[in-house]
Amino acid sequence: MVEKFDLGIIGGGPAGYTAALHAKNSGLSVVLFEKDKVGGVCLNRGCIPTKTILHSAELYEELKCAEELGIHIENFSVDFKQVVKRKDTVVEKLRKGLELALKNAGVMVVNTEASPVSEHQIKADNKIYECHKILMATGSKPRELENLKFDHKFILNSDDILDLTELPESILIVGSGAIGTEWARIFSAFGVSVTVVEAAEHLLPLADVEISKRLERIFKTKKIKFYTSTTVEKIDGQNIQLSNGELITPEKVLVAAGRDINSKEQIHGITYIGDACGEIQLAHFAIKQAIAEVQGIKFEKTLVPSVVYGCPEIAWIGKREQDLEKDSYEKAIMLISALGKSHCDNCSEGIIKILVQNDQIIGAHIISKEASSLIQQILIAMQNNISIEKLKEICYAHPTYSEGIFECLFKF
Ligand SMILES: Cc1cc2nc3c(=O)[nH]c(=O)nc-3n(C[C@H](O)[C@H](O)[C@H](O)COP(=O)(O)OP(=O)(O)OC[C@H]3O[C@@H](n4cnc5c(N)ncnc54)[C@H](O)[C@@H]3O)c2cc1C
């Protein structure tokens, strides 16, 4: 017997589960196919596990300054097995919550691999499901480089790295996008000797170049070695020859050089959302796309914030300075060290940079504690075309990092 649904979704990551929950909320019948675990990469192998480990790393790093802050702690050390165990507990707890939410909403979850056979039919376990509409939310997987094939022991991808139960003495990280940068910060905080290799001219190549340069300074202070405009040329056992002539012998290699989408061949009439659509590979983009698809709530694709976690956070939105013609814009920069709160928190590294054209913000680039929240304030102003003059009327609480935005406004 053929089962019939209003909506069939393949993939239970942020794109798929968001679409399923919102569709049920709108009264549709929904079947969701997931071949692995609901939550997808984000919950099981991406955003959540990395940020959980990062939290331990940040705490460990803060404890190193405890004496200065008047806290006396004797003999503290890292128990990495416990760090990983806590990560697993957090992931499992959130996954159980999601499974329950899907169940309570009445989404039919089928735990198997599925594929669309036509615009309205999905095949799974030799069974055909008729669906009025099909969403493909099959996500992405780590990209393998020609000369750096994953052996999952020495050459690792972002999934393998989560399975380590012991810290390596040294690691080479290939690629300094968000994933590479976050892991560089995690390992360095835990005392691992980290080297980063980046093919582009600067670290974090998608960021505003001033932010990239500041990150390079932060890496130097933290003794994270990095080589830009450099690639891995040759591997011989554990000897790694870089294109700049350096020879290094790390204990592990993490390849963080982008992600490939899982569903390469697209079927006409089927909608691809999240990482699978091949546009922006971020969980919040996947979630917004799912809601747009199911509820018709539009969102501005040019206003999707980017955040790189770690201490301090990095966040940006809109145009970068290198994309703009000279003299076509105005800019204001505020040093985080000028904000009282940053000294209270012992975290005064960073800047807030705001770019403006015709009294409207067109881009903002932040390195600061709480940058992930600060960027959201600017995004609201940008999305609603709120002018600089109007923003000046807002009352900003003191002492906060938000005051940095306020101070920037008065430079225009
Ligand atoms: C280490 C790391 C850290 C990250 N950190 C962040 C972050 O901090 N913030 C952020 O916004 N983004 C982050 N991301 C990116 C984020 O995880 C992805 O953008 C997000 O998971 C995409 O969601 P999705 O639903 O499109 O796909 P996915 O999360 O990839 O989910 C796709 C699901 O589809 C399933 N599937 C695939 N094919 C089939 C099939 N044929 N049948 C059934 N099921 C199938 C898969 O098993 C998977 O569960 C990170 C990624 C990584 C790797």
The ligand as a Gaussian input file, in Angstrom:
#p B3LYP/6-31G(d) Opt

LIG

0 1
 C       32.497000      21.156000      12.803000
 C       31.333000      21.970000      12.316000
 C       30.941000      23.077000      13.059000
 C       29.865000      23.856000      12.627000
 N       29.512000      24.931000      13.369000
 C       28.476000      25.715000      12.959000
 C       28.064000      26.832000      13.743000
 O       28.608000      27.121000      14.790000
 N       27.017000      27.568000      13.288000
 C       26.369000      27.273000      12.110000
 O       25.436000      27.986000      11.748000
 N       26.748000      26.215000      11.360000
 C       27.775000      25.435000      11.757000
 N       28.129000      24.337000      11.017000
 C       27.374000      24.060000       9.788000
 C       26.041000      23.366000      10.113000
 O       26.288000      22.198000      10.840000
 C       25.305000      23.046000       8.810000
 O       25.156000      24.222000       8.049000
 C       23.921000      22.476000       9.113000
 O       24.018000      21.266000       9.840000
 C       23.172000      22.220000       7.809000
 O       21.925000      21.673000       8.109000
 P       21.172000      20.750000       7.040000
 O       19.891000      20.355000       7.692000
 O       21.118000      21.432000       5.743000
 O       22.099000      19.488000       6.827000
 P       22.749000      18.437000       7.827000
 O       22.848000      18.979000       9.184000
 O       23.982000      17.977000       7.131000
 O       21.707000      17.254000       7.879000
 C       21.448000      16.446000       6.785000
 C       20.882000      15.140000       7.280000
 O       20.420000      14.387000       6.158000
 C       20.685000      13.017000       6.382000
 N       20.693000      12.355000       5.066000
 C       21.523000      12.609000       4.025000
 N       21.187000      11.853000       2.952000
 C       20.097000      11.119000       3.324000
 C       19.286000      10.165000       2.665000
 N       19.492000       9.851000       1.388000
 N       18.267000       9.604000       3.348000
 C       18.023000       9.930000       4.642000
 N       18.773000      10.831000       5.316000
 C       19.779000      11.433000       4.673000
 C       22.031000      13.028000       7.081000
 O       22.254000      11.838000       7.799000
 C       21.899000      14.254000       7.973000
 O       21.424000      13.910000       9.261000
 C       29.175000      23.517000      11.432000
 C       29.565000      22.400000      10.703000
 C       30.625000      21.626000      11.137000
 C       31.025000      20.423000      10.347000

